[in-house]
Amino acid sequence: MRVRGRCPSCGTDRLLPGRDTDGTPICRDCAGIVRDFFCDRCGFEGLLLGGRLCEHCTLADTLAHLLDDGTGRVAPAFLPLVKTLLEMDRPSEYATPQHASPPVPRADPERPRPQIRGAPPPVRRCDRISAKND
């Protein structure tokens, strides 16, 4: 749903969700796709998310909700951030966990730790005092 360009069949510059017989991307009208991909709020033709809103409108709503200063508006300190995020071509590519670092595995206390040559031996801690010396 992200292929945009000039449709080779009709020459219009728009979303190209269909394919012709050769597999070349074409617009929905030339492909005979009846579903439209226009945002109900801004009219942009592209990937629609919940509520038939485009990525930009969905992100704008999410940011407005998360960064609300209590008056129903984005807190002034966050306005430059909101502006930058909304100016991105594909904001969801940068605002989703798919670009986050992979989770760090939890340490397994039973697994031996690798030793580094020349390093002093690891310090052993004892949580209990031995009763031998009593």
N, C-alpha and C positions, 0 to 999 in steps of 0.2 A: 504493500500500500504506500510505499514511499517513492516509487518511480514517477518522476515528473519529467516533462519535456514536451517537445513538439510531436504530436501524433503524426506518424507517417501516412496515415489514411486520409485525414481531413486537414492537417496542417495547423490545428489549434495547439497552443501551449497550455498544458494542464496535466492533471493526474493521469497516469497511464496504467490502470489496474488490469486491463484485458491483454490478451495475446492474439496475434493473427495466426494463420496456419503455419507460418515459419517460426513462430515463437517470439516474434518481435512485439514489444510492448505497444499497446494502442489504448486510446481513450475509451471510456465506458460506452459512449454513444456508438462508436464504430464496432465495439465488441458485442453490442446488444445487451449490456448489463443494465437492468432496470433500476437497481438500487442506486441512490445518489450518495455522494460522499461529501456533501456540503455541510459545513458547520451551521447549526441552527442559530447561532448568535452572530457570527461575523461573516458567514458566507464563504469562508475559505474552503477550497476543495482539497481534501487530504485525509489523513488518518483520523478517524473519529473515535473518541473514547466514550466513557459513560455520559449519558444524557445527550448524545449526538453532538458533542462539542469537540472541537479540534484540540490538539495538544496545547496550543497557546492559551485558548480560553480556559481549558481545564487547569493548566498551571496557574493562570491568573487567579482563578477562584481558590485554588489550594493555598497559594501564597497569601492572598487576602485573608483567608481564614486563619492561617498559622501565624501571621505577623500582625494581626489586628492589635491596635493600641488601646482597644476598649471603646473606641468611638465608631467602630465600623469601617475604619480606614487603616491602611498599612502605616505602621509606626514610621515617622520621618527618617529615623536612622537606617531603616531597611530599604528605603526607596531606591538608592543606587543599585543594590543587589537585585531587587525586583526588576528594575529596568534592564539590567544586563541579562538576566535569565530570560526575560520575555523577548529580547532581541535575537536570541539564538535561533538558527534555522530549525534545528531538531532538539528542542529542550529535553524531551524524554530520554534522549541518549545520554545526557549528562546528569539527569536527576533521578535515575533509577539505580537500584542496587546492583545491576549487572556490571557496573563499572567500579564497584567497591572492591576492596582487597578481599581475598579469600579468608574465611575464618581461620584463626590460629588454633591448631589442635590443642586440647587440654593436655597438660603434662601427665604422664603416666608414672606414678611413683615406683612401680615395679620394673620399669624399663631402665637398664643401665645407661648411665650418661657417658658420652664419648670422652676419652681422656686426651688431653693435648700434651705432646711430648715436651718435656722440660718444665711443665707447669707444676706447681706444688700440689700435693694431694688435696682433695677436697676436705674441707673442715667438716667433721662429723659433729652434729649437735645432739645433745641428749636432753630430752624433756624431763627425765626423772633422775633423781640422784640414787646411785646404787647404795644398797644397804650393806655392802661388804665391809666398809670401813667402820661400821657402828660397833 
